[in-house]
Amino acid sequence: MKELLRKYKSVIRFILTFVGSYLVLFFVYQMYLKYGSSEQYYPDIATHLVAVQSESVINSLGYDVSIEPNKREPAMNIMRSGRVLARVVEGCNAISVMLLFVAFIIAFFDGKKKTFLFIFGGLALIYGMNVLRIALLTAGIIEYPEHTELLHGTIFPAVIYGTVFLLWLGWINSYKKS
């Protein structure tokens, strides 16, 4: 048993670091959701900002949309001509995906500066891709309403998870070199 632990020490360390850091980040995020909401930024600041920025991108693409708080659930509605096109809920803010990304990078820690810079850059890219994802999804709903489920359930999740996967591959490759 001791020999197996020694042989797979790096794998065990990776798994424990990944799971441990993810659980800590997840707990902090749950506390934020429970205690960090405000009336100014409904339903929470991250979801609200994603909705506001997505609205700006959608409008810059030539679609006249607006956002407003959903009265039935904690979400922001994306509206066009008085009709709800989409809802931006807490799960749409990509925080959960960002937590997975950060936990993975921490598990492959490679020095404070390099790791911090990669996390910061990766989070900025994921955030930007997510806002663009919501904007393009909304434009897709306007242009191709019959494909809403395919766009929302398959294509656009693949974009955000694909981005994270490519970032992970990039980090692993840089990690191997150092």
C-alpha positions as CSV (number, residue, x, y, z in Angstrom):
1,M,0.0,0.0,0.0
2,K,2.8,2.4,0.9
3,E,4.5,1.7,-2.4
4,L,1.2,2.4,-4.3
5,L,0.9,5.7,-2.4
6,R,4.4,6.7,-3.3
7,K,4.0,5.6,-6.9
8,Y,0.8,7.7,-7.4
9,K,1.7,10.5,-5.0
10,S,1.4,13.2,-7.7
11,V,-2.0,11.9,-8.9
12,I,-3.3,11.7,-5.4
13,R,-2.0,15.2,-4.7
14,F,-3.7,16.5,-7.9
15,I,-7.0,14.9,-7.0
16,L,-7.0,16.1,-3.4
17,T,-5.9,19.6,-4.4
18,F,-8.5,19.8,-7.1
19,V,-11.4,18.6,-5.0
20,G,-10.3,20.6,-2.0
21,S,-9.9,23.9,-3.8
22,Y,-13.1,23.3,-5.7
23,L,-15.0,22.6,-2.5
24,V,-13.6,25.8,-0.8
25,L,-14.4,27.9,-3.9
26,F,-17.9,26.4,-4.1
27,F,-18.6,27.1,-0.4
28,V,-17.4,30.7,-0.8
29,Y,-19.7,31.1,-3.9
30,Q,-22.7,29.6,-2.0
31,M,-22.1,32.1,0.8
32,Y,-21.9,34.9,-1.8
33,L,-25.3,33.7,-3.3
34,K,-26.9,33.5,0.2
35,Y,-25.6,36.7,1.7
36,G,-24.3,38.8,-1.2
37,S,-27.5,39.8,-3.1
38,S,-28.7,43.4,-3.2
39,E,-31.7,45.2,-4.6
40,Q,-29.4,47.2,-6.8
41,Y,-28.0,44.2,-8.6
42,Y,-30.8,41.7,-9.0
43,P,-30.6,38.6,-8.7
44,D,-26.9,38.9,-7.8
45,I,-24.2,41.1,-9.0
46,A,-22.5,38.6,-11.3
47,T,-25.7,37.5,-13.0
48,H,-26.8,41.1,-13.3
49,L,-23.5,42.3,-14.9
50,V,-23.5,39.4,-17.4
51,A,-27.1,40.4,-18.4
52,V,-26.2,44.1,-18.7
53,Q,-23.1,43.4,-20.8
54,S,-24.9,40.8,-22.9
55,E,-27.6,43.3,-23.6
56,S,-24.9,45.8,-24.8
57,V,-23.4,43.2,-27.1
58,I,-26.8,42.1,-28.5
59,N,-27.7,45.7,-29.2
60,S,-24.3,46.3,-30.9
61,L,-25.2,43.4,-33.2
62,G,-28.2,45.4,-34.4
63,Y,-30.9,43.8,-32.3
64,D,-33.0,46.1,-30.2
65,V,-33.3,44.3,-26.8
66,S,-33.6,45.4,-23.2
67,I,-33.3,43.6,-19.9
68,E,-35.5,43.7,-16.9
69,P,-35.8,41.7,-13.7
70,N,-37.9,38.6,-13.8
71,K,-40.8,38.9,-11.3
72,R,-41.3,35.1,-10.9
73,E,-37.7,33.8,-10.4
74,P,-34.2,35.2,-9.7
75,A,-33.3,36.0,-13.3
76,M,-33.0,38.9,-15.7
77,N,-35.2,38.7,-18.8
78,I,-33.8,39.7,-22.2
79,M,-36.8,41.4,-23.9
80,R,-37.6,42.4,-27.5
81,S,-40.8,44.2,-28.4
82,G,-42.3,43.3,-25.0
83,R,-41.6,39.6,-25.4
84,V,-39.2,37.6,-23.3
85,L,-36.6,36.0,-25.6
86,A,-34.3,34.5,-22.9
87,R,-33.6,34.6,-19.2
88,V,-30.2,35.0,-17.6
89,V,-30.3,33.0,-14.4
90,E,-27.5,32.4,-11.9
91,G,-26.3,29.4,-13.9
92,C,-25.7,31.6,-17.0
93,N,-23.1,33.8,-15.3
94,A,-20.4,31.0,-15.8
95,I,-19.2,31.3,-12.2
96,S,-19.6,27.5,-11.7
97,V,-17.4,26.9,-14.8
98,M,-14.9,29.4,-13.6
99,L,-14.7,27.6,-10.3
100,L,-13.8,24.4,-12.0
101,F,-11.3,26.2,-14.2
102,V,-9.6,27.8,-11.1
103,A,-9.6,24.5,-9.1
104,F,-7.9,22.7,-12.0
105,I,-5.2,25.3,-12.4
106,I,-4.5,25.4,-8.7
107,A,-4.2,21.6,-8.7
108,F,-1.4,22.1,-11.3
109,F,0.2,25.0,-9.4
110,D,3.3,26.3,-11.1
111,G,4.5,29.3,-9.1
112,K,2.5,32.2,-7.7
113,K,3.0,34.7,-10.6
114,K,2.5,32.3,-13.5
115,T,-0.5,30.6,-11.9
116,F,-2.1,33.9,-10.9
117,L,-1.6,35.4,-14.3
118,F,-3.0,32.3,-16.1
119,I,-6.0,32.2,-13.8
120,F,-6.7,36.0,-14.3
121,G,-6.4,35.7,-18.0
122,G,-8.4,32.5,-18.2
123,L,-11.2,34.0,-16.1
124,A,-11.3,37.1,-18.3
125,L,-11.5,35.0,-21.4
126,I,-14.2,32.7,-20.0
127,Y,-16.2,35.7,-18.8
128,G,-15.9,37.4,-22.2
129,M,-16.8,34.2,-24.1
130,N,-19.8,33.7,-21.8
131,V,-21.2,37.2,-22.5
132,L,-20.6,36.6,-26.2
133,R,-22.2,33.2,-25.9
134,I,-25.4,34.7,-24.4
135,A,-25.5,37.5,-27.0
136,L,-25.1,35.1,-29.9
137,L,-27.6,32.7,-28.4
138,T,-30.1,35.5,-28.1
139,A,-29.4,36.5,-31.7
140,G,-29.9,32.8,-32.7
141,I,-33.2,32.7,-30.9
142,I,-34.3,35.8,-32.8
143,E,-33.1,34.5,-36.2
144,Y,-33.7,30.7,-35.8
145,P,-36.4,30.2,-33.0
146,E,-37.0,26.7,-34.2
147,H,-33.4,25.8,-33.2
148,T,-33.5,27.3,-29.7
149,E,-33.1,23.9,-27.9
150,L,-30.1,22.9,-30.0
151,L,-28.5,26.3,-29.6
152,H,-29.1,26.5,-25.8
153,G,-28.6,22.8,-24.9
154,T,-25.8,21.7,-27.2
155,I,-23.9,24.3,-29.3
156,F,-23.4,27.1,-26.8
157,P,-22.5,24.9,-23.8
158,A,-19.9,23.3,-26.0
159,V,-18.5,26.7,-26.7
160,I,-18.0,27.6,-23.0
161,Y,-16.8,24.1,-22.0
162,G,-14.6,23.9,-25.0
163,T,-13.0,27.1,-24.1
164,V,-12.2,25.8,-20.6
165,F,-10.9,22.5,-22.0
166,L,-8.6,24.4,-24.4
167,L,-7.3,26.5,-21.5
168,W,-6.7,23.4,-19.4
169,L,-4.7,21.9,-22.3
170,G,-2.7,25.1,-22.6
171,W,-1.9,25.1,-18.9
172,I,-0.9,21.4,-18.9
173,N,1.4,22.0,-21.9
174,S,3.0,25.0,-20.2
175,Y,3.2,23.0,-16.9
176,K,5.0,20.1,-18.6
177,K,7.6,22.5,-20.1
178,S,8.5,24.0,-16.7
